[in-house]
Amino acid sequence: MSYKLVILARAQEEIDEAYEYYEKISQSVMQTFDGQLEVVYNALETNPFFQFRYKNLRALPFKSFPYMAFFDIDEQEKMVYIYSVFNTYQDPEKYPNL
């Protein structure tokens, strides 16, 4: 039972910003972030039924980076829509709105 991921524009912008930030620190930190992003993607593709964290969005935190992927599931279509890859150091008032 595999789900297809759809990364929405806001989430892609946040991912791009994270890559730029971590690349300035070091190539290995950026690669570690990339690896954890892949772990999140793989988890969402196989079993996306994580707890609801904000309004009607589910969330999956990264293991060792201050990020959380906010997403919604379309069970009929087997799709996972990633709305935000949110940096948890930010103000929670900036959580994604639907």
Residue pairs with C-beta under 8 A, 6 or more apart in sequence:
1 46
1 78
2 45
2 46
2 78
3 44
3 45
3 46
3 48
3 73
3 78
3 79
3 80
4 45
4 78
4 79
4 80
5 41
5 44
5 45
5 79
5 80
5 82
6 79
6 80
6 81
6 82
7 15
7 82
8 81
8 82
8 83
10 83
10 84
10 96
11 69
11 70
11 82
11 83
11 84
11 85
14 84
14 85
14 86
14 87
15 37
15 85
18 33
18 65
18 67
18 85
18 87
19 30
19 33
19 34
22 29
22 30
22 33
23 30
32 64
32 65
33 65
36 62
36 63
36 64
36 65
37 62
37 85
39 62
39 63
40 60
40 62
40 69
43 50
43 60
44 60
44 69
44 71
44 80
44 82
45 80
48 58
48 71
48 73
48 80
49 58
49 73
50 58
50 59
50 60
51 58
51 59
52 58
52 59
53 59
53 68
53 70
54 70
54 95
54 96
55 98
56 72
56 98
57 70
57 71
57 72
57 83
57 96
57 98
58 70
58 71
58 72
58 73
59 68
59 69
59 70
59 71
60 68
60 69
60 71
61 67
61 68
61 69
61 88
62 68
62 69
66 87
66 88
66 89
67 85
67 86
67 87
67 88
68 85
68 86
68 88
69 82
69 84
69 85
69 86
70 82
70 83
70 84
70 85
70 86
70 95
70 96
71 80
71 81
71 82
71 83
72 80
72 81
72 83
72 98
73 79
73 80
73 81
74 80
74 81
83 96
83 98
84 95
84 96
86 94
86 95
86 96
